[in-house]
């Protein structure tokens, strides 16, 4: 996603959300108490965020607040693949057969949120 905030010291602050936001380069003393959320939630890379803007001076920032749920699923899938490749076993057997490891690798690559092809 393209970053819509322009930090410019020579132009007055402008709020044209969602197209663009012109902001001063540095926050002022008024910012901690006057920051208001603008717009909707968005996702960039692996994180969800929203924009906040000071109602007094116009300083704007993106506030990242949570990982994207798709990024969490992808990290879980990668962990399952890594564990399957390391051939870890918690049961009574010391080693699994190659067929069992291959089946587990295939299941890990499929992921819990994808339907298996018939």
C-alpha positions as CSV (number, residue, x, y, z in Angstrom):
1,X,0.0,0.0,0.0
2,X,1.3,3.4,-0.9
3,X,2.1,5.7,2.0
4,X,-0.3,8.7,1.7
5,X,1.3,11.0,4.3
6,X,3.6,13.7,2.9
7,X,5.9,15.3,5.5
8,X,6.5,18.8,4.3
9,X,7.8,21.8,6.3
10,X,7.0,24.4,3.5
11,X,3.3,23.6,3.0
12,X,0.4,24.0,5.4
13,X,-1.2,20.8,6.7
14,X,-3.9,19.3,4.6
15,X,-6.3,16.4,5.3
16,X,-7.5,14.9,2.0
17,X,-7.9,11.4,3.3
18,X,-7.9,8.8,1.6
19,X,-6.0,10.4,-1.2
20,X,-3.3,12.2,0.7
21,X,-2.4,13.9,4.0
22,X,0.2,16.7,4.2
23,X,1.8,16.9,7.6
24,X,4.4,18.9,9.4
25,X,7.8,17.1,9.7
26,X,7.8,17.0,13.6
27,X,5.1,16.7,16.2
28,X,4.3,19.6,18.4
29,X,3.6,19.8,22.1
30,X,-0.2,19.6,21.4
31,X,0.0,16.3,19.6
32,X,-0.2,13.8,22.6
33,X,-3.5,15.2,23.7
34,X,-5.1,16.1,20.4
35,X,-4.4,13.1,18.1
36,X,-7.7,11.8,16.5
37,X,-8.1,8.7,14.4
38,X,-9.1,9.3,10.8
39,X,-10.2,6.9,8.1
40,X,-10.5,3.2,8.2
41,X,-8.2,0.3,9.1
42,X,-5.8,-0.8,6.5
43,X,-3.2,-3.6,6.0
44,X,0.4,-3.1,5.0
45,X,2.8,-6.1,4.7
46,X,2.0,-8.1,7.9
47,X,0.4,-5.4,10.0
48,X,-2.9,-3.6,10.4
49,X,-2.8,0.2,11.0
50,X,-4.9,3.3,10.9
51,X,-4.0,7.0,10.6
52,X,-4.0,9.5,13.4
53,X,-3.8,13.3,13.0
54,X,-3.5,16.2,15.4
55,X,-6.5,18.4,15.3
56,X,-4.4,21.5,16.3
57,X,-1.2,21.4,14.2
58,X,-2.0,18.7,11.6
59,X,0.8,16.3,12.3
60,X,-0.1,12.8,11.1
61,X,1.2,9.3,11.7
62,X,0.3,5.7,11.0
63,X,-0.5,3.6,14.1
64,X,0.3,-0.1,13.7
65,X,-1.8,-2.0,16.2
66,X,-2.0,-5.7,15.3
67,X,-0.5,-8.3,12.9
68,X,-2.6,-9.2,9.9
69,X,-4.5,-12.5,10.5
70,X,-3.3,-13.8,7.1
71,X,0.3,-13.1,8.3
72,X,-0.4,-15.1,11.5
73,X,-1.8,-18.1,9.4
74,X,1.2,-17.9,7.1
75,X,3.7,-17.9,10.1
76,X,1.8,-20.9,11.6
77,X,2.0,-22.8,8.3
78,X,5.8,-22.1,8.0
79,X,6.2,-23.4,11.6
80,X,4.3,-26.6,10.8
81,X,6.5,-27.2,7.8
82,X,9.7,-26.6,9.8
83,X,8.6,-29.0,12.5
84,X,7.7,-31.6,10.0
85,X,11.0,-31.3,8.3
86,X,12.8,-31.7,11.6
87,X,11.0,-35.0,12.1
88,X,9.9,-34.2,15.7
89,X,7.9,-36.9,17.4
90,X,6.1,-36.7,20.7
91,X,4.6,-40.2,20.7
92,X,6.1,-43.6,21.6
93,X,8.0,-44.2,18.4
94,X,11.5,-42.8,18.1
95,X,11.4,-42.3,14.3
96,X,8.6,-42.0,11.8
97,X,8.6,-43.6,8.4
98,X,9.4,-41.5,5.3
99,X,5.7,-41.9,4.2
100,X,4.5,-40.4,7.5
101,X,6.9,-37.4,7.3
102,X,5.9,-36.8,3.6
103,X,2.2,-36.9,4.6
104,X,2.8,-34.4,7.4
105,X,4.8,-32.1,5.1
106,X,2.0,-32.1,2.5
107,X,-0.6,-31.3,5.2
108,X,1.6,-28.5,6.6
109,X,2.0,-27.0,3.1
110,X,-1.7,-27.1,2.5
111,X,-2.4,-25.1,5.6
112,X,-5.6,-25.2,7.8
113,X,-7.3,-22.5,5.9
114,X,-7.1,-24.0,2.4
115,X,-9.3,-26.7,1.0
116,X,-7.6,-29.8,-0.3
117,X,-7.8,-30.4,-4.0
118,X,-10.0,-33.5,-4.9
